[in-house]
């Protein structure tokens, strides 16, 4: 009964989208075009070719004519024309996309959510397999623009992008609440306030860098902020200040 009802259902005529030759939009266009073909229930080969050619801009049709020559384009099959389009317009994986992925940086004015979308877009051009979820989490963490948020993200080995994104949102909210809250009235109170916020105890000789133990700079300017600890293998500090190291 289901098959009979399906056969008697009238085809749905929808306007087919036009492909203008943009490689970035080719895959999205092809998805929409195939959906329109499915709804229209066009089975005749010549009609399928006609619908395809009517859904392409003149420059794209010109490219197909050149590719098919000396054969007439209308004598080509639907599948042959789709294959030619894919060869010319389907984006190929970028050989250095992985480097772009791990070098991506959150720009000013871009929210953590938008940056996560940017990371996923770059990842679509990478040559996998690698552990995709963990790779996205690492790329997101390394690309976060805020030094303090990035430093705190580096204290954990996030297995998924969502886990890293959730912590980044929480840390961003904490910072925002701190900014709109009551401000210290003088520089002495401000210094104490910042040390409490970042859990850095005040030392007699000045603040101590949590990455290397030095006293002449802050953690966000430490040359070891991208260093891999030889004790715990986490990024962002060296062995002598590692919190995982047993106390003697």
Backbone as a ProteinNet text record, in pm:
[ID]
protein_1_A
[PRIMARY]
XXXXXXXXXXXXXXXXXXXXXXXXXXXXXXXXXXXXXXXXXXXXXXXXXXXXXXXXXXXXXXXXXXXXXXXXXXXXXXXXXXXXXXXXXXXXXXXXXXXXXXXXXXXXXXXXXXXXXXXXXXXXXXXXXXXXXXXXXXXXXXXXXXXXXXXXXXXXXXXXXXXXXXXXXXXXXXXXXXXXXXXXXXXXXXXXXXXXXXXXXXXXXXXXXXXXXXXXXXXXXXXXXXXXXXXXXXXXXXXXXXXXXXXX
[TERTIARY]
82.9	0	86.7	195.4	283.9	342.9	386.5	446	344	216.9	113.7	81.8	73.8	45.5	157.6	281.6	398	396.1	351.8	350.5	242	132.9	23	39.9	131.8	155.2	213.2	158.1	204.2	343.4	428.8	560.8	547.9	642.2	643.3	741.4	691.4	776.3	831.3	961.5	1026.5	1131.9	1155.8	1259.2	1397.2	1475.5	1610.4	1705.1	1796.2	1892.5	1991.6	2045.9	2142.3	2284.3	2372.6	2513.2	2590.4	2660.6	2728.4	2879.1	2928.2	3070.6	3152.4	3088.4	3160.7	3197.7	3327.5	3371.7	3328.5	3324.6	3285	3139.6	3056.6	2913.7	2872.4	2968	2931.8	2861.9	2917.5	2858.6	2719.6	2699.3	2566.1	2466.9	2513.5	2425.2	2386.6	2483.8	2457.3	2356.4	2364.5	2267.3	2126.5	2113.3	1981.7	1929.6	2017.9	1975.3	1925	1997.2	1954.8	1822.2	1800.3	1671.5	1558.3	1584	1482.5	1452	1555	1535.4	1453.2	1481.1	1409.4	1261.6	1234.5	1095.2	1021.7	1092.9	1030.8	1011	1081.3	1071.6	1100.5	1202.5	1242.8	1328.9	1286	1359.1	1419.9	1360.5	1409.6	1547.5	1642.3	1780.7	1792.2	1727	1734	1676.7	1567.8	1507.8	1598.8	1667.4	1761.1	1875.2	1927.1	2033.4	1981.9	1859.6	1801.7	1785.8	1736.3	1719.9	1854.3	1955	2088.1	2142.2	2136.1	2190.7	2115.3	1985.9	1907.1	1935.9	2010.3	2042.5	2186.7	2251.6	2390.6	2400	2490.9	2513.7	2580.4	2576.5	2633.8	2783.5	2864.8	3006.8	3029.9	2947	2962.5	2921.9	2813.6	2773.1	2883	2945.8	3055.7	3171.6	3200.7	3306.4	3272.4	3146.1	3104.3	3110.1	3071.6	3079.3	3223.2	3316.9	3458.2	3507.4	3462	3504.2	3448.7	3327.3	3262.9	3309.9	3362.8	3404.2	3500.7	3486	3396.2	3254.4	3226.7	3092.6	2996.4	2875.2	2774.2	2732.9	2722.3	2692.1	2558.5	2462.7	2331.4	2332.7	2443.2	2457	2525.1	2573.2	2635.5	2526.6	2560.7	2465.3	2466.6	2363	2352.8	2471.6	2505.1	2616.4	2749.7	2768.7	2892.8	2908.5	2800.4	2806.6	2830.7	2766.1	2788.8	2934.6	2992.2	3132.8	3225	3196.6	3277.6	3268.3	3148.9	3131.2	3210.1	3205.1	3276.9	3427.6	3477.4	3621.2	3667.9	3583.9	3623.9	3590.3	3483.4	3434.9	3433.2	3441.5	3438.9	3571	3568.3	3693	3771.1	3900.9	3987.9	4045.5	4076.4	4140.3	4270.2	4289.5	4410.9	4526	4642.1	4753.1	4805.8	4790.4	4840.8	4726.8	4609.3	4494.2	4514.7	4585.3	4609.1	4689.2	4784	4862.6	4774.7	4685.8	4591.6	4501.9	4463.6	4375	4438.6	4561.4	4625.4	4686.6	4689.5	4741.5	4629.9	4505.8	4392.5	4388.1	4351.7	4345.7	4212.2	4156.1	4031.9	4061.1	3988.1	4009.3	3921.5	3959.4	3882.9	3739.3	3644.3	3504	3438.4	3515	3460.8	3432.1	3309.6	3271.2	3331.3	3341.5	3388.7	3307.1	3174.9	3090.7	3124.9	3143.6	3179.2	3317.7	3409.1	3542.9	3537.9	3451	3435.4	3384.6	3292.8	3243.9	3357.5	3441.5	3556.7	3649.5	3673.6	3760	3700.7	3570.3	3505.1	3513.1	3503.2	3511.1	3648.9	3754.2	3890.3	3909.2	3855.1	3872	3811.5	3708.7	3645.6	3741.7	3848	3945.9	4068.9	4072.8	4189.8	4184	4300.2	4308.4	4308.8	4199.1	4186.6	4211.3	4232	4193.3	4305.3	4265.6	4333.1	4217.8	4249.5	4142.8	4077.3	3971.8	3914.2	3867	3794.6	3739.9	3850.4	3953.2	4062.9	4141.9	4160.8	4234	4161.1	4029.2	3951.7	3963.9	3963.6	3977.5	4113.1	4218.5	4353	4361.1	4308.3	4312.4	4236.2	4121	4042.2	4118.9	4175.9	4249.7	4368.7	4447.3	4566.2	4530.5	4409.9	4371.7	4296.2	4258.3	4184.9	4269.5	4212.5	4287.4	4326.8	4239.4	4265.1	4371.7	4483.8	4596	4558.9	4482.7	4448.5	4353.1	4255	4162.7	4237.2	4325.9	4402	4489.8	4552.8	4639.3	4560.4	4437.9	4356.7	4302.8	4272.7	4229.8	4342.1	4466	4580.2	4608.8	4547.5	4568.2	4493.4	4402.3	4326.3	4344	4340.2	4348.9	4206.7	4143.3	4004.7	3997.1	3905.6	3890.7	3798.9	3717	3624.5	3622.3	3581.2	3567.5	3461.7	3351.5	3244	3291.2	3377.9	3429.6	3514.9	3602.3	3686.8	3602.9	3504.2	3417.7	3337.6	3287.5	3209.1	3293	3417.9	3503.5	3538.3	3563.4	3595.4	3479.6	3358	3240.8	3229.6	3255.4	3248.8	3353.7	3476.1	3583.8	3555.9	3498.4	3463.6	3355.9	3258.9	3152.6	3208.2	3302.1	3365.2	3438.6	3513.6	3586.2	3490.6	3380.1	3282.9	3220.3	3186.8	3130.8	3230.5	3357.5	3461.6	3474.9	3459.8	3475.3	3362.1	3239.5	3125.3	3102.1	3175.1	3162	3231.1	3236.6	3299.3	3448.4	3503.5	3645.2	3719.8	3842.8	3925	3952.4	3968.3	3981.7	4124.9	4224.4	4361.5	4444.3	4566.1	4650.4	4689.3	4704.1	4740.8	4629.9	4504.3	4390.7	4373.9	4400.4	4387.1	4482	4606	4704.5	4660.9	4609.9	4564.3	4444.2	4352.4	4232.6	4269.3	4359.9	4399.6	4467.9	4546.3	4615	4515	4408.5	4306.4	4231.5	4199.5	4125.8	4200.6	4331.7	4411.4	4479.8	4441.7	4492.3	4645	4699.8	4843.8	4876.4	4927.8	4959.1	5066.1	5050.9	5145.3	5274.5	5386.1	5517.3	5587.6	5678.5	5751.6	5832.1	5886.8	5970.5	5893.4	5762.3	5684	5612.9	5524.9	5449.9	5540.6	5505.9	5584.3	5511.6	5585.5	5527.2	5490.7	5366.4	5322.6	5370.3	5435.1	5483.9	5628.3	5710	5851.2	5904.2	5827.2	5872.4	5949.9	5970.5	6043.7	5965.4	6035.5	5970.1	5977.7	6028.3	6044.6	5946.3	5843.2	5744.8	5618.1	5513.3	5385.8	5376.7	5279.2	5262.9	5228.2	5150.7	5109.1	5221.3	5336.3	5451.4	5568.1	5543.8	5652	5688.1	5816.5	5860.3	5830.8	5787.6	5756.4	5606.3	5525.3	5380.2	5333.3	5419.1	5386.6	5474.6	5547.6	5639.6	5562.2	5613.8	5554.8	5630	5556.4	5617.8	5674	5798.8	5862.8	5811.4	5735.3	5683.5	5541.7	5450.6	5310.6	5267.9	5356.4	5332.3	5223	5181.6	5085.1	5158.5	5087	5145.7	5122.3	5224.5	5205	5293.2	5379.2	5470.9	5586.9	5687.7	5802.4	5800.8	5887.1	5882.1	5897.3	5984.2	6014.6	5897.1	5795.4	5678.2	5554	5572.5	5458.7	5384.8	5253.5	5173.1	5155.1	5179.3	5165.4	5289.2	5395.7	5521.4	5516	5559.1	5556.6	5638.9	5588.2	5661.5	5770.4	5889	6000.2	6019.3
-120.3	0	125.8	120	235.8	268.5	163.3	185.7	243.3	190.7	239.3	385.6	420	558.6	649.4	597.3	675.5	702.1	600.2	613.2	709.6	717.2	802.9	946.4	967.9	1103.4	1189.5	1306.8	1395.8	1450.4	1464.4	1523.5	1667.9	1709.9	1847.1	1927.9	2029.3	2111.5	2227.8	2230	2338.7	2401.3	2530.8	2594.6	2541.9	2506.7	2456.7	2573.6	2561.9	2670.2	2679.9	2797.9	2820.4	2823.5	2745.5	2743.8	2843.6	2938.2	3045.3	3024.5	2907.9	2880	2900.3	2933.1	2952.6	2817.4	2790.4	2662.2	2646.7	2757.4	2750.3	2706.9	2732.3	2702.1	2578.6	2512.8	2402.6	2288.9	2243	2127.4	2159.1	2282.2	2321	2327.3	2382.5	2387.7	2247.4	2154.7	2019.3	1947.6	1970.1	1910.3	1961.6	2092.8	2151.2	2105.1	2098.8	2057.9	1913.8	1825.3	1685.3	1670.4	1753.3	1749.9	1794	1897.7	1944.1	1836.8	1766.7	1658.5	1545	1514.3	1405.4	1440.2	1564.6	1606.3	1610.3	1648.4	1656.6	1519.8	1419.5	1281.7	1270.3	1341.9	1334.8	1211.2	1120.3	995.8	990.5	1060.1	1058	1123.4	1055	1101.7	1238.9	1258.8	1385.8	1500.6	1472.5	1575.8	1610.3	1509.4	1535.2	1625	1596.4	1680.2	1822.2	1833.9	1965.8	2045.6	1980.3	2049.3	2093	2008.1	2043.2	2166	2164.8	2275.7	2406	2395.9	2515.6	2568.8	2492.6	2532.9	2581.1	2606.2	2651.4	2788.4	2871.3	3001.5	2981.4	3083.2	3071.9	3038.6	3099.8	3062.6	2915.6	2861.3	2720.5	2630.4	2665.3	2588	2593.5	2709.1	2722.5	2631.6	2618.5	2527.6	2384.3	2343.7	2207.2	2181.1	2280.2	2264.3	2237.7	2313.2	2294	2157.5	2112.6	1982.2	1867.8	1884.4	1776.3	1769.7	1878.6	1884.7	1770.5	1708.7	1745.5	1690.7	1622.2	1567.6	1680.4	1674.1	1774.6	1758.3	1869.4	1863.6	1795.4	1810.3	1748.8	1598.6	1548.7	1403.9	1337.4	1417.2	1361.9	1316.2	1219.7	1173.7	1268.1	1258.2	1337.9	1311	1183	1147.6	1199.3	1196.9	1248.6	1398.1	1471.7	1615.9	1646.9	1571.7	1591	1562.3	1457.1	1423.2	1535.6	1594.1	1706	1826.5	1853.4	1964.1	1940.2	1817.2	1785.5	1798.8	1759.2	1769.8	1914.8	2003.8	2144.2	2228.6	2193	2283.7	2226.7	2095	2039.8	2069.6	2136	2171	2045.7	2046.5	1935.1	1962.4	1857	1878.2	1956.6	2055.9	2137.1	2063.3	2052.3	1976.3	2035.9	2166.3	2230.8	2276.8	2221.5	2265.3	2238.2	2128.3	2098.3	2209.4	2266.3	2376	2499	2524.5	2635.1	2611.1	2485	2450.5	2483	2437.5	2455.8	2594.9	2672.9	2808.9	2912.4	2867.5	2960.6	3036.8	3163.3	3248.3	3321.7	3329.6	3404	3553.2	3621	3763.1	3846.2	3972.5	4063.9	4074.5	4068.3	4079.4	3949.9	3840.3	3709.3	3629.6	3582.2	3507.3	3367.2	3300.1	3161.9	3071	3091.6	3007.3	3026.5	3152.6	3179.4	3125	3132.3	3079	2927.3	2862.4	2717.2	2679.5	2760.3	2735.9	2751.9	2853.8	2875.7	2754.7	2699.8	2582.3	2463.7	2442.5	2330.6	2347.9	2471.9	2498.1	2462.9	2501.6	2467	2315.9	2252	2106.9	2029.7	2086.9	2018.6	2001.5	2082.4	2073.3	1991.7	1940.1	1863.9	1720.1	1658.6	1517.2	1433.1	1368.6	1282.7	1138.7	1038.2	1038.1	1081	1163.9	1179	1184.1	1188.8	1196.2	1333.4	1341	1469.6	1550.8	1489.3	1562.9	1625.6	1547.3	1600	1705.4	1683.5	1781.1	1915.2	1912.9	2036.7	2106.6	2029.1	2087.8	2155.4	2090.6	2148.3	2275.9	2270.5	2387.8	2504.9	2476.7	2581.7	2641.8	2556.4	2602.6	2688.8	2641.4	2714.6	2845.6	2853.6	2972.9	3077.1	3045.5	3142.2	3268.2	3383.6	3509.2	3554.9	3534.4	3579.6	3492.4	3554	3478.1	3403.2	3468.3	3405.9	3287.5	3304.5	3193.8	3078.5	3111.7	3005.5	2930.1	3003	2938.8	2841.4	2880.1	2791.3	2672.6	2694.9	2583	2481.2	2529.7	2440.9	2352.8	2384.7	2302.6	2170	2157.2	2032.8	1980.5	1849	1785.9	1754.6	1850.8	1832.7	1731.5	1638.6	1533.3	1574	1677.6	1721.4	1873.4	1925.5	2070.2	2125.9	2054.2	2103.2	2121.7	2031	2042.3	2167.6	2192.5	2312	2438.7	2435.7	2551.4	2584.1	2481.9	2504.5	2572.9	2526.7	2590	2732.8	2755.2	2890.3	2986.3	2939.4	3024	3057.9	2958.5	2982	3083.7	3067.2	3159.3	3299.6	3308.2	3438.6	3506.5	3428.9	3484.3	3535.7	3460.5	3502.4	3634.2	3645	3768.8	3885.8	3860.9	3967.2	4015.2	3921	3957.3	4038.7	4003.6	4076.2	4218.7	4235.9	4369.2	4463.1	4409.8	4496.1	4507.5	4431.3	4436.8	4557.9	4562.4	4674.5	4674.9	4789.6	4803.8	4846.5	4799.9	4849.5	4998.5	5070.9	5216	5262.8	5182	5226.1	5112.5	5143.2	5045.9	4931.3	4958.6	4851.7	4748.8	4798.3	4707.6	4635.4	4706.6	4646	4530.1	4548.5	4440.9	4320.2	4346.2	4235.8	4166.4	4246.8	4191.3	4098.6	4143	4061.4	3933.6	3941.3	3820.8	3719.3	3765	3672.3	3612	3696.7	3648	3538.5	3551.1	3454.8	3353.4	3356.6	3259.3	3260.4	3380.9	3394.7	3461.4	3390	3447.4	3555.2	3660.6	3770.6	3728.8	3753.2	3718.1	3844.5	3827.5	3941	4010.3	3935	3991.7	4021.4	4025.6	4051	3924.9	3936.9	3819.6	3715.5	3588.8	3478.7	3420.2	3398.9	3340.7	3195	3158	3020.9	2923.6	2975.8	2888.3	2842.9	2932.3	2896.9	2925.7	3001.3	3035.1	3164.9	3231.3	3357.6	3468.8	3574.5	3683.4	3816.3	3813.9	3939.6	3954.4	3870.6	3879.5	3805	3825.5	3756.6	3634	3549.3	3426.7	3450	3558.1	3580.2	3627.8	3666.9	3706.7	3609.7	3498.2	3401.2	3327.4	3308.5	3239.7	3090.4	3041.3	2899.1	2871	2968.7	2947.1	2843.3	2811.2	2704.6	2582	2580.7	2469.6	2346.7	2228.3	2103	2059.5	2040.9	1999.5	1857.6	1839.5	1708.6	1612.5	1665.3	1578.7	1528.1	1621.7	1582.5	1585.1	1636.6	1642.7	1742.5	1829.7	1933.5	2056.9	2138.3	2257.5	2377.9	2463.2	2589.6	2612.9	2517.2	2537.8	2439.9	2458	2367.7	2280.7	2182.1	2077.3	2131	2230	2271.2	2337.7	2385.7	2444.3	2357.5	2235.2	2147.5	2111.4	2132.8	2102.7	1953	1875.5	1730.4	1665	1740.8	1684.9	1671.9	1558.9	1540.5	1646.5	1691.4	1788.5	1717.3	1776.7	1718.3	1794.3
0	0	0	77.3	84.9	-49.2	-126.8	-258.2	-355.3	-349.9	-439.9	-412.6	-284.8	-248.8	-295.3	-286.7	-327.8	-477.5	-557.2	-702.6	-749.5	-675.6	-718.9	-670	-578.3	-529.8	-641.1	-657.4	-762.9	-729.8	-831.3	-806.9	-760.3	-679.5	-629.1	-712.7	-778.5	-863.8	-780.7	-764.2	-690.8	-782	-769.1	-851.8	-813.1	-912.5	-884.8	-863.3	-766.5	-742.8	-858.5	-879.2	-987.3	-931.6	-992.6	-951.6	-1037.3	-969.9	-1042.5	-1057	-1012.5	-1027.7	-902.2	-789.9	-664	-603.6	-592.2	-535.7	-390.3	-317.4	-176.6	-160.1	-262.4	-251.5	-330.6	-398	-487.5	-414.4	-303.4	-234.7	-181.7	-131.8	-83.3	-199.1	-312.9	-430.1	-475.5	-479.7	-528.2	-438.7	-308.8	-216.3	-248.3	-263.5	-293.5	-429.4	-528.7	-662.5	-661.8	-593.6	-587.8	-514.3	-412.2	-342.1	-435	-514.5	-609.9	-714	-759.1	-856.2	-795.7	-669.6	-603	-587.3	-547.9	-532.1	-666	-772.1	-904.7	-968.5	-919.1	-968.4	-1118.4	-1160.5	-1301	-1319.4	-1406.2	-1430.1	-1569.4	-1663.3	-1800.9	-1808.9	-1872.6	-1877.7	-1943.8	-2056.4	-2127.5	-2044.2	-1971.4	-1887.6	-1769.2	-1715.4	-1606.2	-1653.3	-1773.8	-1830.3	-1852.4	-1903.6	-1929.4	-1800.4	-1694.3	-1566.6	-1510.4	-1526.4	-1477.3	-1550.3	-1682.4	-1760.8	-1734.7	-1705.6	-1674.1	-1533.8	-1455.9	-1319	-1305.8	-1418.8	-1419.3	-1485.3	-1436	-1499.3	-1634.8	-1718.8	-1853.5	-1851.9	-1764.4	-1762	-1727.1	-1636.2	-1598.3	-1714.6	-1783.5	-1901.8	-2007.4	-2023.1	-2117.7	-2083.7	-1953.4	-1910.2	-1947.9	-1925.8	-1958.3	-2108.5	-2187.8	-2333.9	-2376.2	-2316.6	-2349.4	-2304.7	-2188.2	-2135.8	-2220.8	-2269.5	-2345.8	-2491.5	-2542.1	-2683.1	-2718.8	-2836.7	-2948.1	-2935.1	-2826.3	-2806.7	-2772	-2823.5	-2791.1	-2644.9	-2573.8	-2430.4	-2403.1	-2492.5	-2470.5	-2495.5	-2550.1	-2568.6	-2449.1	-2356	-2234.9	-2138.6	-2054.9	-1954.5	-1834.9	-1755.6	-1633.2	-1541.7	-1521	-1432	-1485.1	-1616.7	-1675.5	-1646.8	-1659.8	-1635.8	-1488.2	-1399.6	-1256	-1221.8	-1279.8	-1255.4	-1301	-1416.6	-1466	-1372.2	-1322.2	-1227.8	-1099.7	-1049.4	-926.1	-944.1	-1060.3	-1085.8	-1086.1	-1135.9	-1147.3	-1024.8	-953.6	-850.2	-708.7	-693.3	-557.7	-488.4	-371.1	-302.7	-263.9	-294.3	-256	-117.4	-39.5	90.9	75.6	159.9	153.5	220.1	153.1	211.2	340.8	361.3	482.6	573.4	554.4	634	782.5	815.3	956.5	1023.6	949.7	1005.2	1027	932.2	949.1	1069.7	1087.4	1198.4	1332.5	1352.5	1482	1498.2	1390.1	1398	1400.6	1394.7	1395.1	1526.8	1520.9	1639.3	1644.2	1763.2	1782.4	1768.6	1682.1	1659	1751.9	1767	1851.8	1801	1893.8	1857.4	1816.3	1809	1771.3	1898.2	1913.4	2033	2030.2	2146.6	2147.7	2056.3	2048.9	1962.9	1815.7	1773.9	1634.3	1601.7	1698.8	1675.6	1661.3	1738	1725.9	1586.8	1531	1394.3	1294.1	1314.5	1226.1	1227.6	1347.6	1361.4	1284.5	1297.3	1227.3	1075.6	1028.5	884.9	830.8	903.3	860.7	865.5	968.4	984.2	868.1	804.8	691.3	574.5	568.7	460.3	498.2	619.9	664.8	614	606.2	567.9	694.7	721	837.3	792	873.9	1014.6	1110.1	1204.3	1332.5	1432.2	1559.4	1658.7	1645.7	1567.1	1528.5	1648.5	1739.7	1853.7	1938.5	1965.5	2047.8	1971	1840.8	1759.6	1757.2	1746.5	1748.3	1883.2	1990.8	2124.3	2140.1	2090.8	2099.3	2016.7	1894.1	1806.5	1867.9	1926.2	1990.6	2107.4	2191.3	2308.2	2268.4	2172	2129.6	2059.9	2004.6	1931.2	2010.9	2134.3	2215.5	2235.3	2212.7	2211.8	2352	2448.6	2585.1	2650.4	2691.5	2747.1	2874.3	2962	3089.7	3069.8	2981	2953.2	2887.9	2792.5	2726.3	2826	2918	3017.2	3104.3	3141.7	3225.5	3145.5	3017.4	2932.7	2916.1	2910.3	2890.6	3012	3124.5	3243.4	3235	3138.4	3121	2979.2	2965.1	2833.7	2787.8	2722	2679.3	2565.6	2577.5	2476.5	2361.8	2382.6	2277.9	2271.8	2157	2140.1	2234.1	2251.6	2338.4	2482.1	2528.5	2665.2	2680.1	2581.7	2586.3	2572.3	2483.9	2462.7	2587.7	2656.3	2777.5	2884.9	2903.2	3003.6	2962.9	2833.4	2786.2	2812.2	2790.2	2816.3	2964.9	3049.8	3193.9	3237.3	3187.2	3222.6	3170	3051.4	2993.9	3077.6	3125	3209.4	3341.2	3399.2	3524.6	3505.1	3394.6	3367.3	3346.7	3276.6	3251.9	3382.2	3470.2	3600.9	3681.7	3671.3	3743.8	3691.9	3559.4	3500.8	3541.4	3549.5	3581.2	3731.5	3809.3	3953.9	4012.6	4145.1	4213.9	4188.7	4150.5	4122.6	4248.7	4269.1	4379.9	4362.4	4472.1	4467.2	4446	4480	4459.5	4403.2	4362.5	4294.4	4384.8	4516	4608.9	4617.6	4630.5	4635.4	4502.7	4389.8	4257.8	4240.1	4287.9	4276.5	4356.8	4479.8	4564.5	4502.2	4445	4381.8	4266.8	4179.7	4065.3	4108.5	4216.6	4263.4	4315.6	4381.8	4429.8	4311.7	4211.3	4095.8	4023	4012.7	3938.4	4029.5	4159.5	4255.9	4261.7	4263.1	4273.8	4406.8	4501.1	4631.6	4620.7	4697.9	4696.8	4763.3	4694.2	4745.6	4792.9	4884.8	4938.8	4830.5	4736.7	4631.5	4504.2	4507.8	4387.8	4342.3	4245.6	4198.4	4134.3	4156.5	4100.1	3980.4	3872	3751	3777.1	3746.7	3772.4	3665.6	3561.5	3454.8	3476.1	3535	3552.4	3691.5	3773.6	3907.4	3914.3	3801.6	3800.5	3867.1	3910.9	3983	3908.9	3785.9	3711.8	3596.4	3594.5	3487.3	3527.6	3450.1	3471	3379.8	3410.8	3332.6	3187.3	3159.4	3020.8	2930	2988.5	2907.2	2922.3	2989.4	3013.9	2884.9	2863.2	2742.1	2747.5	2863.3	2876.7	2866.3	2821.1	2823.4	2721.2	2624.7	2528.7	2549.3	2660.9	2688.3	2737.5	2706	2754.5	2879.9	2988.2	3114.3	3101.4	3144.5	3136.4	3243.3	3341.1	3447.6	3415.9	3380.3	3359	3212.4	3124.8	2979.6	2940.8	3032.3	2998	2946.2	2869.5	2809.1	2899.6	2913.7	2982.4	3102.8	3139	3251.5	3240.1	3324.9	3324.2	3449.3	3452.3	3554.6	3696.3	3716.1	3853.9	3925.9	3849.4	3914.2	3896.1	3847.1	3819.2	3948.1	3949	4067.6	4088.6	3981.9	3993.7	4053.4	4062.6	4112.6	4264.6	4320.4	4466.1	4538.1	4652.4	4733.5	4813	4821.5	4897.9	5028.6
[MASK]
++++++++++++++++++++++++++++++++++++++++++++++++++++++++++++++++++++++++++++++++++++++++++++++++++++++++++++++++++++++++++++++++++++++++++++++++++++++++++++++++++++++++++++++++++++++++++++++++++++++++++++++++++++++++++++++++++++++++++++++++++++++++

